Structure formats: structure tokens, C-alpha cells
Amino acid sequence: MTRKYLTLHQVKNVGEVIDDEKFIELYIEKYPYQYLSSNFNGYYEAHNPLLENIETIIAGSDTVIDDEDLFSDTKVSLIYEKAGIESDLQTLAYLKANPKEIKTFRYGENLYKAKDATKLIPELESELLKVKTELMKNDEDIFRYYFSKADQYNQSILLGKYKKFGVIDKEFDRFQEALTEFVGYLQFMTVTLPFEEIRKHRAKLLKAEATFKKNLNDFIENSSYKESLTEESRSILKSYADASYIYFNHDKYLENEVESVFAMVNQFQRTLNEYYLELKKDVLGFQADLDKAS
């Protein structure tokens, strides 16, 4: 969740330690919860309508699909089971890499030694593959179900919406990774450091900017996201991309430049999130409309 929706500047006093309640308050204020659609029993709240080889799926769309089980509690539970296994695998991978961190850990009803984490990983990877396969089959059945309900005109629209969201999903991951990496180089601006330390961090930032600005310009000029940019948002991103900042001079930060880079970060993140959610809701809304029309 934080990977998609939080950036450095969203809590202005970055050095401030806040408790869980304050974090939730700030988060909800910034990103109020949006229930995507009541039509799908919460299936898409933590899951996305993504398909590979969609033309192959269309070839099998003559098969009659029973819609009663597509969004059942059992299918929804698969999504959270998948998330749970992925979280467990991350924990086990950490324990494998850091076997001296703890002596024992509990998994399920059993107590294990830290070194046993390696033995559990293949078992969980097998479980994860099974759940992913079942979810993929269900997602394909969902598409077949709605494709079969639609007339030829709406079939073309449904296909287009799925493909467009698939492109945006891949672009989101690429640009989010670039932004997250770049934000790491800005951390030094949020704490008090000796001048020499600031200059060292600034040198790393300036070096990282070259690669980041290539990604940013690609986002502005060539990505599928470009159609979502307003004149204002494009201006914020482009003004930073075209600028040559030094951020720190004569033993003080250059306020306008610091504000500009954080404005860019916030706008970049906001555009990534909002357009992604907009296209996801567009796919789901169209599916819901097909249900209503039948």
C-alpha cells in the first residue's frame, strides 16, 4: 500500500515520529478510501483486472461460464491468501539472509529454528503458484463471462479497456520503481546534517538525476500516462525536467529548487496513482454496466 501511495513530502515534518492513529488519520485525509464497486463482492479491492494473452482467452469465450462463483467469498479469499503467502515468503527470505537475527520462529502450529526458513520456502512457493494459477483461471473466466454477454461493439470496447489497463499496469511498475529509487536520494534534505555531508549527498543526487530525468521525460512525452496530464501537472513535471538545479549553495539550501523537486515528486506520484485507479474503475464500471444491460 505505501509503495503506491506514500512519498517523502506527504508528511511535511519528516523527522517527526507519529503513532499509528496519527498515520492513519493523515493517510485517510490524503487518500480517502474508495470502494471500487459493490458488484464484485470486494474482489477487486486488492486485486486488478489483468490478463496475459487475452486473444487466446477470447478464442475460448464460447464456453458457457457460470457467474455464481466468480466473485464468491471463496474466490475473494484467494486474493488474501496470495497476499499472506507472499508476505510469509518475504519474511522467510529475510530470515534466510539473516539467520542470526532470531533463534526460533513460529509458523502455523510449529516452532522452527531460524536455519529452517530455507526448508519452508519451496513449500510456500509451491502453494503460491497454486493460488496464483487458480486466481488466473478465475480472472480468465470473468473476462470470458463478460465478453460472452457483450455484443460485438461492446466486446471491442471491453477488450480495449483490458488492454489499456494492462499497458498502464506495466508502466506504473516501471515509473514507480524509478521514482522510489530517486526519492531515496532526497532523504538527506529532511534531516539536519553537517555541510560536508550535505555536499556529499548532493553529489550523489545530481548524478542520479540524469537517469531519473530520462525516465521522467519518457513519462511526459511517450508513456500512456501522457494523455492524463493537465496543463498544470505537465508544467510541474516539465519545469523540473528542463531545469539544472544545485539545491545547496553558500552553506544553505536553495528553497525554490528544493520546493520544485518535491513538487515534482508529489505530482509524479499523484499522476501515477490517480490515472491507474481511474482506468481500473473504468474496466470495472464497464463490466458492471454489462451486467445491468443483460
C-alpha positions in Angstrom: 0.0 0.0 0.0 2.7 2.5 1.0 4.6 1.7 -2.2 1.8 3.0 -4.3 0.6 5.9 -2.2 3.2 7.5 0.0 6.1 9.8 -0.8 8.5 11.8 1.2 6.6 15.1 1.1 3.2 13.8 2.2 4.2 14.1 5.9 5.7 17.6 6.0 7.6 17.2 9.2 9.5 14.2 8.0 11.7 14.0 11.2 8.6 13.8 13.4 7.7 10.4 14.9 4.0 9.7 14.7 1.9 7.0 16.2 -0.3 4.6 14.3 -3.5 6.6 14.8 -1.9 9.8 13.5 -0.5 7.9 10.5 -4.0 6.5 9.7 -5.5 10.0 10.1 -3.0 11.5 7.7 -3.3 8.7 5.2 -7.1 8.8 5.1 -7.1 12.6 4.8 -4.7 12.4 1.9 -6.2 9.3 0.2 -9.8 8.6 1.3 -10.9 5.0 0.9 -12.7 4.3 -2.4 -14.8 1.2 -2.6 -14.4 0.2 -6.2 -17.7 -1.5 -6.9 -20.4 -3.3 -4.9 -21.0 -5.6 -7.9 -18.0 -7.8 -7.3 -18.1 -8.7 -3.6 -14.8 -6.8 -2.9 -12.9 -9.0 -5.4 -11.1 -6.0 -6.9 -10.3 -4.1 -3.7 -6.9 -5.7 -3.5 -6.8 -7.3 -7.0 -6.5 -6.0 -10.5 -8.3 -7.0 -13.8 -5.1 -8.0 -15.6 -4.7 -10.7 -18.2 -1.9 -12.1 -20.4 -2.5 -13.5 -23.9 -6.0 -12.0 -24.0 -6.6 -13.0 -27.6 -6.1 -16.7 -26.6 -8.7 -16.2 -23.9 -11.1 -14.8 -26.4 -10.8 -17.9 -28.6 -12.3 -19.9 -25.7 -15.0 -17.4 -24.9 -17.8 -19.6 -26.4 -17.6 -21.7 -23.3 -20.6 -21.1 -21.0 -19.4 -19.6 -17.7 -21.4 -19.8 -14.5 -21.2 -16.4 -12.9 -22.4 -17.5 -9.4 -18.9 -18.5 -8.2 -16.8 -15.8 -10.0 -17.0 -13.3 -7.1 -17.8 -15.7 -4.3 -16.3 -15.4 -0.8 -14.1 -18.4 -1.7 -12.6 -16.6 -4.7 -12.1 -13.4 -2.8 -10.3 -15.3 -0.1 -7.8 -16.5 -2.7 -6.6 -12.9 -3.1 -5.9 -12.5 0.6 -4.4 -16.0 0.8 -2.0 -15.0 -2.0 -1.0 -11.8 -0.2 -0.4 -13.7 3.0 1.9 -16.3 1.4 3.8 -13.5 -0.4 4.3 -11.8 3.0 5.4 -15.0 4.6 7.9 -15.6 1.8 9.4 -12.2 2.3 9.8 -12.9 6.0 11.4 -16.3 5.3 13.8 -14.8 2.7 14.9 -12.2 5.3 15.5 -15.0 7.9 17.4 -17.0 5.4 19.6 -14.0 4.6 20.0 -13.1 8.3 20.0 -16.4 10.2 21.4 -14.9 13.4 18.6 -12.3 13.7 16.5 -14.6 15.8 16.9 -18.2 17.2 13.4 -19.5 16.5 10.1 -18.5 14.9 6.6 -19.9 14.8 4.9 -20.8 11.6 1.5 -22.3 11.7 1.4 -24.5 14.8 5.0 -25.4 14.7 8.2 -23.8 16.1 11.2 -23.7 13.8 14.8 -22.8 14.1 15.9 -19.8 12.0 18.0 -22.0 9.8 14.9 -24.0 8.9 13.5 -21.0 6.9 15.3 -22.3 3.9 13.3 -25.6 4.0 10.0 -23.8 4.2 10.5 -21.5 1.2 10.0 -24.2 -1.6 6.8 -25.4 0.1 5.3 -21.9 0.2 6.4 -21.1 -3.3 4.5 -24.2 -4.4 1.4 -23.0 -2.5 1.8 -19.6 -4.0 1.9 -21.0 -7.6 -1.2 -23.0 -6.9 -3.1 -20.0 -5.6 -1.9 -17.8 -8.5 -2.9 -20.4 -11.0 -6.4 -20.6 -9.5 -6.8 -16.8 -9.5 -5.6 -16.5 -13.1 -8.1 -19.1 -14.2 -10.9 -17.2 -12.4 -9.8 -13.9 -14.0 -9.9 -15.5 -17.4 -13.4 -16.9 -16.6 -14.5 -13.4 -15.5 -13.4 -12.0 -18.8 -15.0 -14.8 -20.8 -18.2 -14.3 -18.9 -18.4 -10.5 -19.7 -17.1 -11.0 -23.2 -19.9 -13.5 -23.9 -22.5 -11.1 -22.5 -21.5 -8.3 -24.8 -22.5 -7.6 -28.4 -19.7 -7.2 -31.0 -19.4 -3.5 -30.4 -19.1 -3.8 -26.6 -16.8 -6.8 -27.0 -14.3 -4.5 -28.8 -14.7 -1.8 -26.0 -14.2 -4.4 -23.2 -11.1 -5.8 -25.0 -9.7 -2.3 -25.4 -10.2 -1.4 -21.8 -8.4 -4.5 -20.6 -5.5 -3.9 -22.9 -5.2 -0.3 -22.0 -5.2 -1.1 -18.3 -2.6 -3.8 -18.9 -0.3 -1.3 -20.5 -0.7 1.2 -17.7 0.0 -1.5 -15.1 3.3 -2.3 -16.7 4.2 1.4 -17.0 3.2 2.0 -13.4 5.7 -0.5 -12.1 8.5 0.9 -14.2 7.9 4.5 -13.4 7.1 3.8 -9.7 10.4 2.0 -9.4 12.3 4.9 -10.9 10.5 7.4 -8.7 11.0 5.4 -5.5 14.7 5.0 -6.2 15.1 8.7 -6.9 13.3 9.7 -3.7 15.9 7.8 -1.8 18.5 10.4 -2.9 16.3 13.2 -1.4 16.3 11.8 2.1 19.3 14.0 3.2 17.2 17.1 2.8 14.8 16.0 5.5 17.4 15.9 8.3 20.0 18.2 9.8 23.5 17.3 8.5 26.9 18.9 8.5 27.6 20.9 5.4 30.2 18.5 4.1 27.7 15.6 4.5 25.1 17.6 2.6 27.6 18.2 -0.3 28.4 14.5 -0.5 24.7 13.6 -0.7 24.0 16.3 -3.2 26.8 14.9 -5.5 25.0 11.5 -5.4 21.7 13.2 -6.1 23.0 15.2 -9.1 24.5 12.0 -10.6 21.2 10.1 -10.1 19.2 12.9 -11.7 20.5 12.2 -15.2 18.9 8.8 -15.3 15.8 9.8 -13.5 15.2 12.7 -15.9 15.3 10.4 -18.8 12.6 8.3 -17.2 10.6 11.5 -16.4 10.8 12.8 -19.9 9.7 9.4 -21.2 6.8 9.6 -18.8 5.8 13.0 -20.0 6.3 12.5 -23.8 5.9 8.9 -24.6 4.0 6.9 -22.0 0.3 6.1 -22.0 0.1 8.4 -18.9 0.8 11.5 -21.0 -2.9 11.7 -22.0 -3.8 12.2 -18.4 -1.5 15.2 -17.8 -3.2 18.5 -17.4 -1.5 21.7 -18.4 -0.7 22.3 -14.7 0.7 18.9 -14.0 2.7 18.8 -17.2 4.2 22.2 -16.3 5.3 21.0 -12.8 7.0 17.9 -14.2 8.5 19.6 -17.3 9.9 22.6 -15.5 11.8 20.2 -13.2 12.9 18.0 -16.1 14.3 21.0 -18.0 16.0 22.7 -15.0 19.6 22.4 -13.8 19.5 22.6 -10.0 22.3 22.6 -7.5 20.0 22.7 -4.4 22.7 23.9 -1.9 25.0 26.9 -2.1 26.8 29.2 0.3 26.0 26.8 3.2 22.2 26.9 2.7 19.5 25.2 0.7 18.1 27.0 -2.3 14.5 27.0 -1.2 12.9 27.4 -4.7 14.8 24.4 -6.1 14.0 22.2 -3.1 10.4 23.1 -3.4 10.4 22.4 -7.1 11.9 18.9 -6.7 9.4 17.9 -4.0 6.5 19.4 -6.1 7.6 17.2 -9.0 7.8 14.1 -6.7 4.3 14.7 -5.4 2.8 15.4 -8.9 4.5 12.4 -10.4 3.2 10.1 -7.6 -0.3 11.6 -7.8 -0.5 11.1 -11.5 0.7 7.5 -11.3 -1.9 6.7 -8.6 -4.9 8.6 -9.9 -4.8 7.6 -13.5 -4.1 3.9 -12.6 -7.2 3.9 -10.4 -9.2 5.8 -13.0 -8.5 3.1 -15.6 -9.1 0.3 -13.2 -12.5 1.8 -12.3 -13.2 2.2 -16.0 -12.8 -1.5 -16.6 -14.9 -2.5 -13.6 -17.6 0.1 -14.4 -18.0 -1.3 -17.9 -18.3 -4.8 -16.6 -21.0 -3.6 -14.1 -22.8 -1.9 -17.0 -22.8 -5.1 -19.0 -24.4 -6.9 -16.0 -27.1 -4.2 -15.8 -27.8 -4.4 -19.5 -28.5 -8.1 -19.5 
